[in-house]
Structure formats: C-alpha cells, structure tokens
C-alpha cells in the first residue's frame, strides 16, 4: 500500500530560516490510505505547526509535502483537497449549523436528497440533530466543536485534519463518541490526522501515534508498540495512564545473578537466565540505567520486593495503588477492587519481561523485556 | 462534627441557587462535592468561608454558629482552580500570608513555610514569583498557603482542574496522605468522578435540584440513587436500555436484545412496570456463541482506554452497547460477538422518575441467593 501523505524533511521556522524559532525539525512521516494518525504532544511541541503546514495555513519553511501524488507545500489550502475541523477555521456565522455542515456537498452540487441523508447520518452520530436550524453563535462551545467535526467528516477528501476534535465534550459522551467516530472513519476509509495533547484520545482512535516533543518526532508507531517498546523515556512516560514507573538503578553481577540496586536499600535480583545474553551484557556494561515498568505490569505477590501502601484508590472498575518503594513511589493498577489498606506492607514483583531500560543521559531505550531496543 | 450546614437557602435576586441544603462533615474527613457547573458548589463554599451570608439556615464550625463571624475568624483555608496567588509576592510570601496576618514571628514563619514546602516538593521554587512557576507549582503553592495556617476546615475548589494529566494523577495519589498528615477536615469540589472517588471519604452529588445522594464512593458507584448519578460515575458511561420486567417460569426476567435474562426475584414488585436497566460496561463479558443467555452483538469498533479495551457494538435492535475489559484479555475486534450480562450487577431504574429500584429481600429471593 502506498502513502497518501508523505512529509519529507519538513522544517518550520518562525522567523528567518536557520535562525528563527525551529518549531518543527526535519519531520518525516508517511500516512497510508485509510489510516488514522494522531499527532500527540504537549503544548508547544510542534504538533499544531505540523498540522497547519499540511493544511496550508502555515508556510512550509523547508522540505516537501506530497498528498495524493502531488507536491502541495506551495499550494493554497483550498487547492489541497483537505477537509478540516480546526480552531480558527470556524463555522460561518451567517448560516445555520445545518447549512454549515452541508456547505461543501452543496457546493459540489450533490443531489439534495443525498446531502440530506449524509447530514442526517453524521449529525445523528454526533448527537447534534437538534441544533441544525440554529446559528453557530447561539450554540455551546462543545456543540460548535461537534458541528465543525461534522462539517469535516461529511466531506470526501484526500485527507481529513482534526485539531483537538473532542476537547470540549462532556465526559459522559466522550468514550461513546470516540467509538462512533472511529467506526465512521474506518467504514468510509477516510485518511485522518488528528492533533491532540490527550494520550487517551490518541490511543483510543489512532492506528499509529506520532509523539512529538520540542519540535522533534520522538516515535511514530502503533499504540501497542509505544506501550511495549517506547523509543525513549519521554515517550514511555508521556503515553500511558497511569504513567510508567521510572527508577534510577545500578546493575551489577552478584555471583552470576543480575542485581539492580534501586537505592534506599532496595535490590532486585534476577537469576542467570532472566535476561537474554545481550541484554544482560548491556546491563552489566552500562551499570547506571533508568528502569521503567508500567503500572499494569507490577504485580502483588507473596515473594517480592517490599513496598508500603500510601494510597489505594478504587475508581469503580479498577484500583490504583501507590506504594513507597526504593527511594520513590511505585504505582500499580488492578482491575478488581484491591483489598489493601494504607500503611500495609506489600510485596511486588517486577518481571524481567516487563522491564524497560533507558540510557541515563539521553533517555534512549536500551532494552524492552527480553529484547534489545 | 467539624462542620454542619442546616437548611441553607441562598438566592441571588430571584435566582434560588441553594434551596435547603443540609450537610455535615466529621473531623478529619474529606467530603467531595461533585456535580456539574451551575449546581451551586462554589456558592456553598463561599457561604462556608463567610464571603457571603445565607438567606436562611445555620452554619456551624467546631460547634460554633458562624452567623456574623468574619471570614478570617472562621479557621478556614482555601485553594482554588485558578490558584489566586498574589502576583507581586514570591512563593514564600504567598504561603506565609495567613501566618503574617496573625503576626507570627519571623523564625516561626520560616520554619513553618519550609516544612510545608518540603512536603509539597516546592522548596526549590520558594523565591519565585507566581509568573515564574509552572501550573503544577502554582497549584502546590496555593495548597501550601491553604494548609499552612492549620485551618479547622480546608475548602478546595477544583484545585487540580488546571494542571496537566500526569501531575493531576500524581497529586490525586499524594493528596490523601497530605490531608491526613494535617488531620484536615476537607470539602473538595470537583467535576471529575475519578477524583471524587479517589479522594472522598464521602461524596455528595449535587445538581441544580440540590444534593441528590451522599455516600461513600462504593455507595455511589454500586447503588446510584438515580439514572443521572449512574451516568456521572464511570467511564465508559453505563449502558442504559428500556426494559419491562416480566414474570416467567425461571423467575423475574427482562429481555435484552430478544434474549431473556433472569434477574433478582426481589424485583417481583416491578413486573409490568416501565424501567431502565443500567449495565456497567465492565459488568458485561464476551462469551462463546453457545453459552446460556448469550446476546449477539455486532462489533462496530474497539477503542483502547488506558488499561482497558472498550468495544462499541450494536444489538439486534440497533442499540449501542459498550463493553469494557482489561487490556490484553481476549475479545472480538470485528464481526459478531456474544456477550453475557451478570444479573447480580444490573441496576434498575423507574423510567418515569429515574429513581433507583432495589430488589426487595423477600424470603424467595433469599432462598435463591443461598443456592
């Protein structure tokens, strides 16, 4: 399958090229037809600049953007065949919400019956059928956001760009609408890029997530890969809720066993065969490492390292436990209601297969479980 | 009892915001006021703080009637979602403000501020002005200021609303210990159900009609008083389907997508009544096609939700159902799946009033439960 969208060495400078603020740095990305991509990062990471360059609202300082076989970086937005739901690309205030949503289809001279059917379908999905006759300024921010999303999703375009599409939705609707929107997009095979700061939204919707920080693409991979093999400490701790537990550790060879010293008198000891030979060699050669373990991978067991519970919070469908461990805190997730009291001593096991090892200086991943990164 | 409100009424012109609110909080307890904006949560806090006076009713703090007592004499500490720090003062002076106001000596102030700053991990930014602080540090500074005077009552108005997700999570785990160490009596306002469940010894669910249910997190989640409360707690939101219980050979039953489900015999009284059944997404599991009471579900899509996988599907009647299961456990991603509902974990509500209907503990129901 070939790429619908291809970004090659794309740079964005605000100010002169080379000396201005380097907001997006040699950004490469291929997006396949029908894929949903999330550009994920905190504010100022460059994700919105990247999206706006693809849309044509920002000049591309350097590099090329190919969309559906054409170079588009020099084209104005209207000639790129891109459908957008954006902040600052707001609804036309002089026509109703319904007319806003139908606008592009009517302009393309689709038969009225077909337009009406499509409007009905997309607005029922987003639960805004009751505001179609109203004007944008008379509806709530959340409704405007959904109307804007409907206006983009109803269109047939080479690419759909959605900027923080669900930021203002009431929480009770969010998970349901994510499911509906994903189904709608997949059923029609729309190629979609969404920008979000919310890793939960990215994980829920995207086939692949592009994690950005400081203008640099940190990792571009499936949610599964990011969870199991984060490229670096930033990605590992940014994606996932609760966030990954991270500890400084010192590795040493204790009579054939690998010992990880986490400080505070806490040692984790692993048998001679716990790690693959190359991982073992790396640990012993590096000595000082950062050790990461995801909360769902920490298990309470009768044998294991000691920890003392400082919080046990039941959220209805899962429990979050925090316990003092080594010199810091370790967080566990359990799907049942955990029966441990604050102050209680527990034992936790960190299995070799769940350990992520990162370079202490650069944060780059060195190994994930049994495999070298 | 640290705090008691009795029949509080407050109106702004003709707009009655609070109409007969009663509430009590024990010493050392954290009570969460949970509800949508516009329910009057903040007005209630302002009344307790003494910034505004109630039209009717009494407020008692530590057994003392607060009528006519000035805000600064009520023994209250406060922190807000917008931090409300003094912009021209550094973090130290912000935190020290309540102590300075009561003329504590300089050495005393310094050691008290240092102690609380260490506890909140902001000792390294104490000389920074608010504009030099991150939102997380501002929030901690505001919290330190609220705690430093060792108030009898701590009022926290959605303090984690404006901090990022990671810090919010961290603070959610840390706060209970901090509050316990201070033995603070806390009223905590939030619109986030997870925060409410994690932090509250009890939760008071408030909406425009007043306080609709007060109880422990378990009470609220496991026995929500009405449909609206059931919807407010839980992610994904609870599945709600119209049903009319009927009597059959196997006992009292409801029909889900054409498949009968036997429910608690104690629901005998509601046979023939129009009801709504509430089924939490985690109370549904995927089963084999030939399992008893298996309900076919056309899978629309799967969306990961943190440590869960959420499946959105349609029943034969075209009704949406969400199923949630621990990530990594098996379940169909497309095509037709089959689900089973745990009859012990359903919630029944009256369709007209939305009020919860509990099964009657009839002898028959007890006998069935015993088998």
Interface residues (C-beta under 8 A of the other chain):
Chain A: X42 X171 X172 X173 X174 X175 X176 X178 X179 X180 X182 X183 X186 X198 X199 X200 X203 X204 X205 X223 X237 X238 X240 X241 X242 X243 X295 X296 X310 X311 X313 X314 X315 X316 X317 X318 X320 X322 X329 X331 X333 X335 X342
Chain B: X164 X165 X166 X169 X172 X173 X174 X176 X177 X192 X193 X194 X197 X198 X199 X217 X218 X221 X231 X232 X233 X234 X235 X236 X237 X280 X281 X282 X300 X301 X303 X304 X305 X306 X307 X308 X310 X312 X320 X322 X324 X326 X327
